[in-house]
Amino acid sequence: MGIVKTAVNKFRTTLLVMVFLIIMGSFGRAAMPIASNPNIQFPFVNISVFLEGASPEDMARIVAKPLENRFLRLEGQEQVRSVNTQSFTNLTIQYDVDYDIDQALLDVERAIGEVRNQLPPEANDPVVRERSDNDFPILVYSLYGFSNLRSGYAIAQEIQDRFEKVPGVLGVEISGVPEELLEVEVSQAKLESLGVSLIEIGNAVRSNNVLIPAGFQDTGSGKFAVEIPSIFETREDIYNLPIKSDGNKVVKMGDVADIKRTFKDASSFSRINGFDAISLSITKRVGFNELDIAGAVKAQVEQIRDDFPDNLQITPGLDTTKFAGDMVSELEGNIITAVILVMVLVVATLGLRNGLIVGIAIPFSFLVGFGILHFFLGYEFNFLVMFGMLLGLGMLIDGGIVIVEYADKLIDQGLERKEAYTNAAERMFTPVFASVLTTLAAFSPLMIWPGISGKFMRYLPVTVFVILAASLAYALIFAPMIGSLLGRRKKEGDGKNDNDSGLIKNAYKKGIGFAVRNPLETIAYTFLTMFLILGNIVPNYGKQFVYFPSVEPWLINADIQARGNLSPYEARDFAVDAENKLITVKGVDDLFMNVSGGGGSGDGVGRGYIVLQDPKELDISGFEVLALLREAVTDISGYKLNIREVQEGPGQFSAPVEIQLFSDDLNLIEKKTRELRAYIDNNIEGLTGTDDSLPKYKIEWKVDVDKERAYQSGISLFDIGSAIQMVTSGIKLGEYRPDDSKEEIDIRARFTKDKRTLSSLENITVNSRNGAVPVSSFVNVEARPNAASLVKRDGRFFYEISAINVPGFNLNGEIGKIQNWIAETGFDDPRMEIKFGGLTERGAEATDFLVQAFYGALFLMFIILVTQFNSISQPIVILVSVLFSTAGVFLGLTITGSEPSTIMTGTALVGLAGIVVNNNIVLIDTFNKLRLDFPDKTSAELISETCMSRLRPVLLTTITTIFGLLFLASGYSIDVLNRAIYEGTSTVKWYQVFGISICWGLGFSTIITLLVTPSFLMVLENLRDYRMQARNFVTSIPTKVRGLF
């Protein structure tokens, strides 16, 4: 007894299994967390090192270089990048995307341990962390309206505690507040009058702020712990600290300094909508529902507003969960809309009972898919999972349609429904299984897509694979069982459910007649049409490829750049001016700025983002808002404001255009970078927001010490360095942790504010053999230009030019102009390497893989078809339909004026390869069966009967697949759940090109297949007849020869 008969005869067991799978899927869907983007584990490891006061050159030489040399030998690493700025080195190691990130972290930690002794002992221990998609906050709240910074910080800490208790919150980071500091403000006059040196102050703090384990006292009659209080716990502990004794007189810290708990000098400001603020950035844990977290946090915010005074404002500065919620809601609505359309079509075509038997496949396959994706694969419910379901919606009922439609014909012939459904499932088992298997084979290569693009897109083919596998089980096992119980019965006087007459069938019958009578002409006309489309229409009228569809921005970066050694307060003035121009622009909802001084790398003094209003409520597009923002800042002076939309889609790049120059000769690539930048600015009108990573030279005070003279006077470099630190950021004496602080607080000593200038070195003295001597006797202070940062990749100097494309200009076309200029002008140099990163690099990688995936899918399908049909010629005929679908895809994109996307169109072409062959499989399998059953009929009769009998299921399966994507392909989002129709939303823009590709490719291929496949079959039959005639002639020759004698 086969699996079909067992499922039908043991229907109670089959029904229980089906119910169990549905329940499992229901629990899986309820437990499945919702996320805006796929949770991607990026193959990057970041290492940061802090060495206070070191210049970028020193950081590159004594910190970055030893680490780079060791990291370049790590297994699996693909690139090592270092950025060296004042006091900081940040290294990023990029690994192969499939390399185990946990092993990478262990390797990096081990490598750092091997070279730690080569780093300066004063440098902080390197901090190692991995980069994850969850590093980006899902919510940012800004706090303002507090009376002073300390009270605002205390409130922010309380809110931080509340937010961190919300289930699913990974962490809450506070920004916009300087680090706390216990400042020892030393009076120079008191130091000199009491004869206290800076070294004595430092030694006193360091020797008294230590943990001393005193142990236990065991007296025999008891055991007691002995404690020696030695760790600073309060400000008074430091105030009363003895630092020097002179006879009976003891000098305490409070005698020479004013000690206060305060904040470090402001180095940055957070601003929200024109106000200074404290920001709280919330990140989520992997596996938790973004929308649930956002709901819980927002409930906490409402409670906070009730608990604090009305003048305290807590404002959402960023909410990515709103985008996730809108997309999920919109896609769910579109899925329900598509289900309704498909069900109406199926019921109208097959009748109510048959339509319901077919339609149950949709919720069943979806629920089984939810169960497998959640419980076995650990997937989140993101937009790619939903789109995979939307794509699979039309395909997952194909098998059910074929079996139910064939069972319906058997019922019309007089069979009972149980026998009819059993026979139909057994008869169509092989073609249905092969059809689904070829579709799965087409999507299989996409599941091993390498790189970050592959990690991003992998959710789509995996989802399609899972729900199609579930639909196959339904079509071959559960549908026959349900049909045997609930299918229609043939009654007296009932007509056929499928009429042989009708306008479409009559027209198709005439078309088949022509194709069978003139097979070679039909094939010739078909291929001529293909070559006309692909060789003439598309190249001349179609648009060029883009990497990812252009999606209207909802989040826009706003970066402020200014030259010079600006203080944070001067940078804030620029930010205020920019905010006044931007906040009133139509479409702007919130404006967040993080402002810093000009002491960092490059010209950047402010980074922020602009959140646009809900596009469904705006009467202008996001690109129009972007244009208005750029127009609003055309008249600024003193600074530059770079406005760019945040890049959507897979891949890690700061901008669509990234031109990278590498060389060991720093002067060479600096010159070449300036030359290339000038060409782009003056000649490439399709690019905007151009920026580069050239060194931005700023003023640095260089203090040269006369070491010989200092040595003769008995003064060490440490003495001189300590004196200089006292007029800058101060000497770090140690740390302490008061009861009301979560973190250790630095203890720093420095002179009073009026003495914190380099000119004060004239009056600051150090003790020598001959008494107090001014520091200025041993140092020469000179202002010099200095690079703000030095960047290296794989040990070579590296500069980058980045830009974004102007809407309406094709990115690949503009990059092509740059590449042509480089080739024609001899710009390249053998000592230098030029690489095009960003979308160019990602697009080339994706194209290479998708071409290989396409050929791989064809090869897998060919093996499956050869196995099924035990033939070479028939599988070739079946696979010819892939060419038709390719022509249909590009014809559709050309007619609709859409830009083909490397990611979306490429994925659609690979997927279509497995979809379009299904119709041919059913047609040729039916023809082979009829030829065995009716050997006396002519080939033309068999072909005509095959095509006419399979027309309805072929058209039905094609139309249901198209209906699933029809509205998105048309640029509309129809959400029946919210009773809304949207045009051109982000969801539509994401998937419109994919929908156009599937709808046009499948529709065009089906029409051509229904006409040209009969011609191919006729040619194969004619060739078969010729071979038979030739064989008969050859075998008859001996007989004829014997007849002559």
Residue pairs with C-beta under 8 A, 6 or more apart in sequence:
1 9
2 426
3 476
3 477
4 422
4 425
4 426
4 429
4 476
4 477
4 480
5 422
5 426
7 14
7 477
7 478
7 480
7 481
8 14
8 418
8 421
8 422
8 480
8 481
8 484
11 481
11 484
11 485
14 477
14 478
14 481
15 481
18 364
18 478
18 481
21 364
21 367
21 368
21 371
22 363
22 364
22 367
22 368
24 367
24 368
24 371
24 375
25 366
25 367
25 368
25 369
25 370
25 371
26 367
26 370
27 371
28 367
28 370
28 371
28 372
28 373
28 374
28 375
29 367
29 370
29 371
29 374
29 381
31 374
32 370
32 373
32 374
32 379
32 380
32 381
33 287
33 288
33 289
33 290
33 292
33 380
33 381
34 289
34 290
34 291
34 292
34 324
34 325
34 328
34 380
34 381
34 382
35 289
35 290
35 324
35 380
35 381
35 382
36 138
36 290
36 320
36 321
36 323
36 324
36 327
36 382
36 383
37 133
37 324
37 382
37 383
38 133
38 380
38 382
38 384
38 455
38 456
38 458
38 459
39 132
39 133
39 134
39 286
39 380
39 382
40 132
40 133
40 452
40 455
40 456
41 101
41 130
41 132
41 133
41 455
42 130
42 131
42 132
42 133
42 452
42 652
43 78
43 94
43 95
43 96
43 97
43 98
43 99
43 101
43 104
43 452
44 92
44 93
44 94
44 95
44 130
44 131
44 652
45 92
45 93
45 95
45 101
45 104
45 105
45 108
45 128
45 129
45 130
45 131
46 90
46 91
46 92
46 128
46 129
46 130
46 131
47 67
47 90
47 91
47 92
47 93
47 108
47 112
47 126
47 127
47 128
48 88
48 89
48 90
48 91
48 126
48 127
49 59
49 63
49 67
49 88
49 89
49 90
49 91
49 119
49 123
49 124
49 126
49 127
50 87
50 88
50 123
50 124
51 58
51 59
51 63
51 87
51 88
51 89
51 120
51 122
51 123
51 124
52 87
52 122
52 729
52 732
53 87
53 725
54 62
54 63
54 86
54 87
54 120
55 86
55 700
55 786
56 84
56 85
56 86
56 601
56 786
56 787
56 788
56 789
56 790
57 84
57 786
57 787
57 790
59 84
59 85
59 86
59 87
59 88
59 89
59 790
60 82
60 84
60 89
60 790
60 792
62 119
62 120
63 84
63 89
63 119
63 120
63 123
64 82
64 84
64 89
64 91
64 792
66 115
66 118
66 119
67 82
67 89
67 91
67 111
67 112
67 115
67 119
67 126
68 80
68 82
68 91
68 792
68 795
69 115
69 795
70 111
70 112
70 114
70 115
71 77
71 80
71 91
71 93
71 108
71 111
72 80
72 794
72 795
74 93
74 104
74 107
74 108
74 111
75 107
76 95
76 96
76 99
76 103
76 104
76 107
77 93
77 94
77 95
78 94
78 95
78 96
79 93
79 94
79 793
79 794
80 91
80 92
80 93
80 94
80 793
80 794
80 795
81 91
81 92
81 94
81 791
81 792
81 793
81 794
81 798
82 89
82 90
82 91
82 92
82 791
82 792
82 793
83 89
83 90
83 91
83 601
83 789
83 790
83 791
84 789
84 790
84 791
84 792
85 600
85 601
85 788
85 789
86 599
86 600
86 788
93 104
93 108
95 101
95 104
97 450
97 451
97 452
97 454
97 455
98 450
101 130
104 130
105 128
105 130
108 128
109 128
112 126
112 128
116 125
116 126
119 126
132 286
134 170
134 283
134 284
134 285
134 286
135 283
136 283
136 320
137 173
137 281
137 282
137 283
137 318
137 320
138 282
138 283
138 284
138 290
138 293
138 294
138 319
138 320
138 321
139 281
139 282
139 293
139 294
139 297
139 316
139 318
139 319
139 320
139 321
140 279
140 280
140 281
140 282
140 316
140 317
140 318
140 319
140 592
141 159
141 279
141 280
141 282
141 301
141 314
141 315
141 316
141 317
142 176
142 270
142 272
142 275
142 277
142 278
142 279
142 280
142 314
142 315
142 316
142 317
142 592
143 152
143 155
143 156
143 159
143 277
143 278
143 279
143 280
143 312
143 313
143 314
144 152
144 272
144 275
144 276
144 277
144 278
144 313
144 315
145 275
145 311
145 312
145 313
146 152
146 155
146 278
146 312
149 177
149 263
150 263
152 177
152 278
153 174
153 177
153 278
155 308
155 312
156 174
156 177
156 278
156 280
157 174
157 742
159 280
159 304
159 314
160 172
160 174
160 280
162 300
162 303
162 304
163 169
163 172
163 280
163 282
163 297
163 300
164 171
164 172
166 293
166 296
166 297
166 300
167 288
167 292
167 293
167 296
168 284
168 285
168 288
168 289
168 292
168 293
168 296
169 282
169 283
169 284
169 285
169 293
169 297
170 283
170 284
170 285
171 282
171 283
172 280
172 281
172 282
172 283
173 280
173 281
173 283
174 278
174 279
174 280
175 268
175 270
175 278
175 279
175 281
175 594
176 268
176 269
176 270
176 276
176 277
176 278
176 279
176 594
177 263
177 278
178 263
178 264
178 265
178 266
178 267
179 263
179 264
179 745
179 746
180 261
180 262
180 263
180 264
180 741
180 743
180 745
181 261
181 262
181 263
181 264
181 745
181 746
181 748
182 235
182 238
182 259
182 260
182 261
182 262
182 736
182 745
182 746
182 747
182 748
183 259
183 260
183 261
183 262
183 730
183 748
183 750
184 201
184 238
184 253
184 257
184 258
184 259
184 730
184 733
184 747
184 748
184 749
184 750
185 257
185 258
185 259
185 260
185 749
185 750
185 751
185 752
185 753
186 201
186 256
186 257
186 726
186 749
186 750
186 751
186 752
187 256
187 257
187 258
187 751
187 752
188 751
188 752
188 755
188 763
188 764
190 196
190 255
190 256
190 257
191 197
191 198
191 256
192 765
192 772
194 244
194 251
194 255
194 256
195 244
195 246
196 243
196 244
196 251
196 256
197 766
197 767
198 719
198 722
198 723
198 726
198 731
198 749
199 718
199 719
199 722
200 243
200 244
201 243
201 253
201 256
201 257
201 733
201 749
202 722
202 731
202 733
202 749
204 241
204 242
204 243
204 244
204 253
205 238
205 241
205 253
205 733
205 734
205 747
206 733
206 734
208 230
208 232
208 241
209 230
209 231
209 232
209 733
209 734
209 735
209 736
209 747
210 230
210 231
211 230
211 231
212 228
212 230
214 225
214 226
214 227
214 228
215 225
215 226
216 223
216 224
216 225
216 226
217 223
217 224
217 225
217 226
218 224
231 736
232 238
232 734
232 736
232 747
233 736
233 738
233 739
234 738
235 259
235 260
235 261
237 736
238 253
238 259
238 736
238 747
239 252
239 253
239 254
239 259
240 252
240 253
240 254
241 252
241 253
242 250
242 251
242 252
243 251
243 252
243 253
243 256
244 250
244 251
245 251
253 259
257 749
261 738
261 745
264 729
264 746
265 729
266 568
266 569
267 568
267 596
267 597
267 599
268 568
268 594
268 595
268 596
268 597
269 276
269 568
269 572
269 575
269 593
269 594
269 595
269 596
270 276
270 277
270 278
270 279
270 592
270 593
270 594
270 595
271 277
271 572
271 575
271 579
271 592
271 593
271 594
271 595
271 608
272 279
272 315
272 317
272 590
272 591
272 592
272 593
273 315
273 579
273 583
273 590
273 591
274 576
274 579
274 580
274 583
274 591
275 313
276 572
277 315
279 317
279 592
279 594
282 293
282 297
284 290
284 293
287 378
287 380
290 320
290 321
290 324
291 321
291 324
291 325
291 328
293 321
294 319
294 321
294 322
294 325
301 314
301 316
304 314
305 312
305 314
315 590
316 590
317 590
317 592
317 611
318 555
318 590
318 592
318 609
318 611
319 611
323 554
323 986
324 382
324 383
326 614
326 987
327 383
327 986
327 987
328 381
328 383
328 386
329 975
329 977
329 978
330 973
330 975
330 982
330 985
330 987
331 383
331 386
331 387
331 390
331 987
332 386
332 975
332 977
333 973
333 974
333 975
333 976
333 977
333 978
333 980
334 390
334 967
334 968
334 973
334 974
334 975
334 987
335 386
335 389
335 390
335 393
336 976
336 977
337 967
337 974
337 975
337 976
338 390
338 393
338 394
338 963
338 964
338 965
338 966
338 967
339 362
339 393
340 976
341 963
341 964
341 966
342 359
342 362
342 393
342 394
342 397
342 960
342 963
342 964
343 355
343 359
343 362
345 956
345 959
345 960
345 963
346 354
346 355
346 358
346 359
346 397
346 401
346 956
346 960
347 355
347 356
347 359
348 355
349 355
349 952
349 956
350 358
350 401
350 404
350 405
350 408
350 497
350 956
351 408
351 488
351 497
353 486
353 487
353 488
354 404
354 405
354 408
354 487
354 488
354 497
356 486
357 400
357 404
357 479
357 482
357 483
357 486
357 487
358 397
358 400
358 401
358 404
358 479
359 397
360 474
360 478
360 479
360 482
361 396
361 397
361 399
361 400
361 471
361 474
361 475
361 479
362 393
362 396
362 397
364 470
364 471
364 474
364 478
365 392
365 396
365 467
365 468
365 470
365 471
365 474
366 389
366 467
368 466
368 467
368 470
368 473
369 389
369 463
369 466
369 467
369 470
372 466
372 470
373 379
373 385
373 462
373 463
373 466
377 462
379 385
379 459
379 462
379 463
382 459
383 987
383 990
384 456
384 457
384 459
384 460
384 463
385 459
385 460
385 463
387 460
387 990
387 991
387 994
388 459
388 460
388 461
388 462
388 463
388 464
388 467
389 463
389 467
390 964
390 965
390 968
390 991
391 460
391 464
391 911
391 964
391 965
391 994
391 998
392 463
392 464
392 467
392 468
392 471
393 960
393 961
393 964
394 957
394 960
394 961
394 962
394 963
394 964
394 965
395 439
395 464
395 468
395 471
395 915
395 957
395 961
396 467
396 468
396 470
396 471
397 471
397 957
397 960
398 435
398 436
398 471
398 918
398 957
398 960
398 961
399 432
399 435
399 436
399 471
399 472
399 474
399 475
399 476
399 479
400 471
400 474
400 475
400 479
401 953
401 956
401 957
401 960
402 428
402 431
402 432
402 435
402 475
402 922
402 953
402 957
403 421
403 424
403 425
403 428
403 432
403 475
403 476
403 479
403 480
403 483
404 424
404 479
404 483
404 487
405 498
405 952
405 953
405 956
406 424
406 427
406 428
406 953
407 417
407 420
407 421
407 423
407 424
407 425
407 480
407 483
407 487
408 420
408 488
408 497
408 498
409 497
409 498
409 949
410 419
410 420
410 423
410 424
411 417
411 420
411 487
411 488
411 489
411 490
411 497
412 490
412 494
412 496
412 497
412 498
414 490
415 423
415 490
416 489
417 483
417 484
417 487
417 488
417 489
418 484
420 483
420 487
421 479
421 480
421 483
421 484
421 487
422 480
422 484
424 480
425 475
425 476
425 479
425 480
427 929
429 476
430 868
430 925
431 868
431 921
431 922
431 925
431 926
432 472
432 475
432 476
433 472
433 476
434 864
434 865
434 868
434 921
434 925
435 917
435 918
435 921
435 922
436 468
436 469
436 471
436 472
436 475
437 864
438 861
438 864
438 865
438 914
438 917
438 918
438 921
439 468
439 911
439 914
439 915
439 918
440 465
440 468
440 469
440 914
441 857
441 860
441 861
441 864
441 914
442 857
442 860
442 861
442 910
442 911
442 912
442 913
442 914
442 915
443 461
443 464
443 465
443 468
443 857
443 910
443 911
443 914
444 461
444 465
444 857
444 860
445 852
445 853
445 856
445 857
445 860
445 910
446 454
446 457
446 458
446 460
446 461
446 853
446 907
446 910
446 911
447 458
447 461
447 462
447 465
448 454
449 455
449 457
449 458
449 461
449 849
449 853
450 845
450 849
451 842
451 845
451 846
451 849
452 650
452 651
452 652
452 842
453 650
453 651
453 842
453 845
453 846
453 849
453 903
454 849
455 650
456 649
456 650
456 651
457 650
457 903
457 907
460 907
461 907
461 911
464 911
488 497
498 952
499 505
500 948
504 951
504 955
505 948
505 951
508 947
508 948
508 951
508 1010
509 944
509 948
511 1010
511 1011
512 943
512 944
512 947
512 948
512 1011
512 1014
513 944
514 522
515 522
515 1011
515 1012
515 1014
515 1015
515 1018
516 940
516 943
516 944
516 1014
516 1015
516 1018
517 940
518 1015
519 1014
519 1015
519 1016
519 1018
519 1019
519 1022
520 1015
520 1019
522 1011
522 1012
522 1015
523 1012
523 1015
523 1016
523 1019
526 884
526 1008
526 1011
526 1012
526 1015
529 887
529 1008
530 883
530 884
530 887
533 887
533 890
533 891
534 886
534 887
534 890
537 891
537 894
538 890
538 891
538 894
541 894
542 890
542 893
542 894
542 900
543 810
543 893
543 894
543 897
543 898
543 899
543 900
544 810
544 812
544 813
544 899
544 900
545 812
545 843
545 899
545 900
545 901
545 902
545 905
546 810
546 811
546 812
546 839
546 899
546 900
546 901
546 902
547 649
547 651
547 656
547 811
547 839
547 842
547 843
547 846
547 901
547 902
547 903
548 648
548 649
548 650
548 839
548 901
548 902
548 903
548 904
549 649
549 899
549 901
549 904
549 989
549 990
549 992
549 993
550 807
550 899
550 989
551 648
551 649
551 986
551 989
551 990
552 615
552 621
552 622
552 623
552 984
552 986
552 989
553 612
553 622
553 623
553 625
553 626
553 645
553 646
554 611
554 612
554 615
554 622
554 986
555 609
555 610
555 611
555 612
555 645
555 646
556 609
556 610
556 612
556 625
556 626
556 629
556 643
556 644
556 645
556 646
557 607
557 608
557 609
557 610
557 642
557 643
557 644
557 645
557 646
558 578
558 582
558 591
558 593
558 606
558 607
558 608
558 609
558 610
558 629
558 641
558 642
558 643
559 604
559 606
559 607
559 608
559 641
559 642
559 643
559 644
560 571
560 574
560 575
560 578
560 593
560 595
560 604
560 605
560 606
560 607
560 608
560 639
560 640
560 641
560 642
561 602
561 603
561 604
561 605
561 639
561 640
561 641
561 642
562 571
562 574
562 598
562 603
562 605
562 638
562 639
562 640
563 598
563 603
563 696
564 598
564 698
564 699
565 597
565 598
565 599
565 698
565 699
566 597
566 598
566 605
567 597
567 598
568 595
568 596
568 597
570 597
570 598
571 595
571 596
571 597
571 598
571 605
571 606
572 595
574 595
574 605
574 606
574 638
574 639
575 593
575 595
575 606
575 608
577 636
577 639
578 593
578 606
578 633
578 636
578 639
578 641
579 591
579 593
581 632
581 633
581 636
582 588
582 591
582 610
582 629
582 632
582 633
583 591
585 625
585 628
585 629
585 632
586 620
586 625
586 628
587 612
587 613
587 618
587 620
587 622
587 624
587 625
587 628
588 610
588 611
588 612
588 613
588 625
588 629
589 611
589 612
589 613
589 614
590 610
590 611
591 608
591 610
591 611
592 608
592 609
592 610
592 611
593 606
593 607
593 608
594 606
594 607
594 608
595 605
595 606
596 604
596 605
596 606
597 605
598 605
598 698
599 698
600 788
600 789
601 696
601 788
601 789
602 693
602 696
602 788
602 789
603 640
603 696
605 639
609 646
610 629
610 643
612 618
612 622
612 625
615 621
615 622
615 985
615 986
616 982
616 985
618 625
621 984
622 645
623 807
626 643
626 645
627 807
629 643
630 643
630 688
633 641
633 643
642 689
642 691
643 689
644 655
644 689
644 804
645 804
647 653
647 654
647 655
647 656
648 990
649 903
650 842
650 903
651 839
651 842
653 837
653 838
653 839
653 841
653 842
654 802
654 838
655 689
655 691
655 802
655 803
655 804
655 838
656 803
656 804
656 805
656 811
656 838
656 839
657 687
657 801
657 802
657 803
657 804
657 805
657 811
657 814
657 815
657 836
657 838
657 839
657 840
658 800
658 801
658 802
658 836
658 837
658 838
658 840
658 841
659 676
659 800
659 801
659 802
659 818
659 834
659 835
659 836
659 837
660 793
660 798
660 799
660 800
660 834
660 835
660 836
660 837
661 669
661 672
661 673
661 676
661 798
661 799
661 800
661 801
661 832
661 833
661 834
662 669
662 793
662 794
662 796
662 797
662 798
662 832
662 833
662 834
662 835
663 669
663 796
663 797
663 829
663 831
663 832
663 833
664 796
664 797
664 831
665 797
665 831
665 832
666 797
668 829
668 831
668 832
669 797
669 798
669 799
669 832
670 694
670 695
670 799
672 827
672 829
672 832
673 692
673 694
673 799
673 801
674 694
675 827
676 801
676 818
676 822
676 827
677 690
677 692
677 694
677 801
679 818
679 821
680 687
680 690
680 801
680 803
680 818
681 690
683 817
683 821
684 803
684 814
684 817
684 818
685 806
685 809
686 805
686 806
686 809
686 810
686 811
686 813
686 814
687 803
687 804
687 805
687 806
687 809
687 814
688 803
688 804
688 805
688 806
689 802
689 803
689 804
690 801
690 802
690 803
691 801
691 802
691 803
692 799
692 800
692 801
692 802
693 791
693 798
693 799
693 800
693 801
694 799
695 787
695 788
695 789
695 790
696 787
696 788
696 789
697 785
697 786
697 787
697 788
698 785
698 786
698 788
699 783
699 784
699 785
699 786
700 783
700 784
700 785
700 786
701 758
701 781
701 782
701 783
701 784
702 781
702 782
702 783
702 784
703 724
703 779
703 780
703 781
704 779
704 780
704 782
705 717
705 720
705 778
705 779
706 778
706 779
706 780
707 717
709 777
709 778
710 716
710 717
710 720
710 778
713 768
713 769
713 770
713 773
713 778
714 768
714 769
715 766
715 767
715 768
715 773
715 778
719 766
719 767
720 766
720 775
720 778
720 779
722 731
723 761
723 764
723 766
723 775
724 761
724 775
724 779
725 731
725 750
726 749
726 750
726 751
726 755
726 764
727 750
727 751
727 755
727 756
727 757
727 758
727 760
727 761
727 764
728 750
728 756
729 748
729 750
730 748
730 749
730 750
731 748
731 749
731 750
732 746
732 747
732 748
733 747
733 748
733 749
734 746
734 747
735 744
735 745
735 746
735 747
736 744
736 745
736 747
737 743
737 744
737 745
738 745
750 756
751 760
751 764
755 763
755 764
758 781
761 774
761 775
761 776
761 779
761 781
762 774
762 776
763 774
764 774
764 775
765 772
765 773
765 774
765 775
766 772
766 773
766 775
767 773
790 797
791 797
791 798
791 799
792 798
800 837
802 838
805 811
805 814
810 899
811 839
812 840
812 843
815 836
815 840
819 836
821 827
822 828
822 834
828 834
835 841
843 902
846 902
846 903
846 906
847 902
847 906
850 902
850 906
850 907
850 909
850 910
853 910
854 909
854 910
854 913
857 910
857 913
857 914
858 879
858 882
858 913
861 875
861 879
861 913
861 914
861 917
862 875
862 879
865 874
865 875
865 878
865 879
865 917
865 921
866 872
866 875
868 921
868 925
869 875
869 924
869 925
869 928
873 1020
874 924
874 928
874 1020
877 920
877 924
877 1013
877 1016
877 1017
877 1020
878 917
878 920
878 921
878 924
879 917
880 1012
880 1016
881 916
881 917
881 919
881 920
881 1005
881 1008
881 1009
881 1013
882 912
882 913
882 916
882 917
882 1005
884 916
884 1004
884 1005
884 1008
884 1009
884 1012
885 909
885 912
885 913
885 915
885 916
885 1001
885 1002
885 1004
885 1005
886 909
886 912
886 1001
887 1004
888 1000
888 1001
888 1002
888 1003
888 1004
888 1005
889 905
889 908
889 909
889 912
889 996
889 997
889 1000
889 1001
890 900
891 1000
891 1004
892 898
892 996
892 997
892 999
892 1000
892 1001
892 1004
893 899
893 900
893 905
893 993
893 996
893 997
893 1000
895 1000
896 996
898 992
898 993
898 996
899 993
900 993
900 997
901 993
901 994
904 991
904 993
904 994
904 997
905 993
905 994
905 997
907 994
908 993
908 994
908 997
908 998
908 1001
909 997
909 1001
911 998
912 997
912 998
912 1001
912 1002
912 1005
915 961
915 998
915 1002
916 1001
916 1002
916 1005
916 1006
916 1009
918 957
919 954
919 957
919 958
919 1006
919 1009
919 1010
920 1009
920 1013
922 950
922 953
922 954
923 946
923 947
923 950
923 954
923 1009
923 1013
924 1013
924 1017
926 946
926 949
926 950
927 942
927 943
927 946
927 1017
930 937
930 942
930 945
930 946
931 942
934 942
937 945
939 1017
939 1018
939 1021
939 1022
939 1025
940 1018
943 1014
943 1017
943 1018
943 1021
944 1014
946 1017
947 1010
947 1013
947 1014
951 1010
954 1006
954 1010
955 1006
958 1002
958 1003
958 1006
961 998
961 1002
962 998
962 999
962 1002
962 1003
965 991
965 994
965 995
965 998
965 999
966 995
966 999
967 973
967 974
968 987
968 988
968 991
968 992
968 995
969 992
969 995
969 996
969 998
969 999
969 1000
971 983
971 984
971 988
971 992
972 981
972 982
972 983
972 988
973 981
973 982
973 983
973 985
973 987
973 988
974 980
974 981
975 981
975 982
982 988
